[in-house]
Amino acid sequence: MQYITATDLAERPGARELSQVATAAHLKPVAWELMEATLRGGDRSTWTADQVAEADDALRRIEDAVAQAESLIDGFLAKRGYSLPLSPVPELVTGWTRDIARYYLHKDRSGKEETDPIVRAYRDALKFLQLIADGKFSLGGNDPVATSPSAIDVRFEADDNVFSREQLRVFR
């Protein structure tokens, strides 16, 4: 994971949600406490080997979703000419990675797509990525592709003088 860490995902959307959507469909969801420990690299010695294996499998699913999200983001950024992978990673990119990966993990969600906040966040991320690819949006102050102010060529042009110095002396 280049643009987001497992710890970032433990913060938001959180281990509880991730344990529900990343566990294999035929299994009971991984205990959220175990998922939290797995995401943060904590102690998992109180769980059985089978439970830890299920948590590791869920983590692989999360990592796969993040890898897909990062590939999608890289595709948009490459179109604009960014050197990939980004380093340092702007917070915007971390947020978009989270939103897109979360959308991929919620593949079996139910409800109306037009009111689903996960779908809305995914679509918003794609809109911003398209704006970046089109050159209409910047990643912020540390944007490596944005033109630096010192590189901007400023030229001033003006018409010839209407009055000469001699004509203006009359007004003194």
Residue pairs with C-beta under 8 A, 6 or more apart in sequence:
1 63
1 66
1 67
1 70
2 70
2 85
2 86
2 89
3 66
3 69
3 70
3 73
3 85
3 86
3 89
3 93
3 94
3 97
4 66
4 94
4 97
4 98
4 101
6 38
6 39
6 40
6 41
6 59
6 62
6 63
7 39
7 40
8 94
8 98
9 18
9 39
9 62
9 66
9 98
9 101
10 18
10 36
10 39
10 40
12 98
13 98
13 102
14 32
15 32
15 33
15 35
15 36
15 39
16 32
16 35
18 35
18 39
18 58
18 62
18 105
19 29
19 30
19 31
19 32
19 34
19 35
19 55
19 58
20 29
21 105
21 106
21 108
22 30
22 35
22 58
22 59
22 61
22 62
22 65
22 105
23 29
23 30
23 54
23 57
23 58
24 54
24 57
24 58
24 61
25 108
27 54
30 38
30 51
30 54
30 55
30 58
31 47
31 51
34 44
34 47
34 51
34 52
34 55
35 55
35 58
36 42
37 43
37 44
37 55
38 44
38 52
38 55
38 56
38 58
38 59
39 59
39 62
44 52
44 55
47 55
61 105
62 101
62 105
65 101
65 102
65 104
65 105
66 97
66 101
68 100
68 101
68 104
69 96
69 97
69 100
69 101
69 104
70 85
70 97
72 100
72 129
73 93
73 96
73 97
73 100
73 129
74 84
74 85
76 129
76 130
76 132
76 133
77 84
77 86
77 129
77 132
77 133
78 84
79 133
80 132
80 133
80 135
80 145
81 145
82 144
82 145
83 144
86 93
86 139
86 144
88 142
90 139
90 140
90 142
90 143
92 128
92 139
92 140
93 139
95 125
96 125
96 128
96 129
99 118
99 121
99 122
99 124
99 125
100 122
100 125
100 126
102 118
102 121
102 122
103 118
103 119
103 121
103 122
106 118
109 116
109 118
113 119
128 137
131 137
132 138
132 139
138 145
138 146
139 145
139 146
